[in-house]
Amino acid sequence: MKIVAIMLAVICTLLIPVTGFMSLFAGMAMDAPGSDKSPGKWVFVFSMMLAPIVLLGAVIKVWVSIAHNEYSVALWWCFLGLLPFALAMLLLHFDWFDK
């Protein structure tokens, strides 16, 4: 579990700038006329804007947990930090973005 927690912590750490750049362009989903009436697009934009912030907080808690040899807690923080990004990708994958 130690190796899995450290590898997932590294992946989450490297994912922070990626989600940050993606959140810069998430507002473009609201450019089309009438898109402000789509709840799927609102949820997508808010989850993408929230993803780097939540991930940054979770990564801090993950590395603190790893430093204290609490690897199962670190795994939970990684999964919690990835939830907004996973929600945004789920919305895109199942076309809830257009509804």
N, C-alpha and C positions, 0 to 999 in steps of 0.2 A: 504494500500500500504506500510505502514511502516513495518509491520511484514514480508511481502513478500520480501521487499528489504533487511531487516536484515538477514532473513533466506538464501536468495540467496547469500548474502555476506559471510556468514559463510560457505556455501557449496563451494563457489569459493576459499575461504581461505584454506579450507581443501583439495581442489583439486590441489593446487600448488605442494605439494610434490609427489602426485600421478603422475601428468603429468611430473614432473621432473624425476622420476624413469622410466617412460615409454619412455621418450626422450633418456635416456641412451641406451636403447635397440632398438631404431628406426633404427639405422644404420645397424642392422643385416638384414634388408629387402634388402639390396644391396649386400648380400653375394653370391647369386647364379650367375653363369656365364650368362652374357647377360642381367642382370637386370639393368645395367646402361643405357640401351636403352629404358627402360620403363618410360614414363613420369608420369604415375600414381604413381610409386614408388618414383620418385624424389619429387613429390608434397607431398606425404605422409611423407617422411623423413623430408622435410623442414617444413611442418606444425607441426609435432611432436616436432622438435627441437625449433620451435618458440613458441609453446603453453605455456611452463612455464614462459617464459620471458614476453609474452603479458599478461598472467594471473596475474603475479606479479604486473606489472604496473597498470593493471585495478583494482586489489584489493586495491592498495594504494589509487587510485582515488575514489573507492567506499566508503572506510571508511572515507575519507575526506568529501565526499558528505553527508554521513550519519551524520557526526558530525555537518555539516552545515544545517541539516534538509532538504536536497534536495533529497528526496527519489526517484523521477522519474529519476533524473540524475544518481543516484546510480544504478538503474535497467538497464539503457542503458549501463553503464560501465561494468556491469556484463555480459550482452549479447555480447558486443564487445570483452571482454576478453576471452569468451568461443568460439569465432569463429574459431581459428586455430585448437583447439581440436575437435570441431564439424566437421570441414572439414576432418580431419584425420579419424574420426570414420565413416563418410559418405563414404569415399573412401574404407574403409574396408568392410562396410556393403553391398555395391552394386558391389563388385568385380572390381572396377576400379583400384584396387591395382595391378592386374595382367595384365593390358593393357598398 
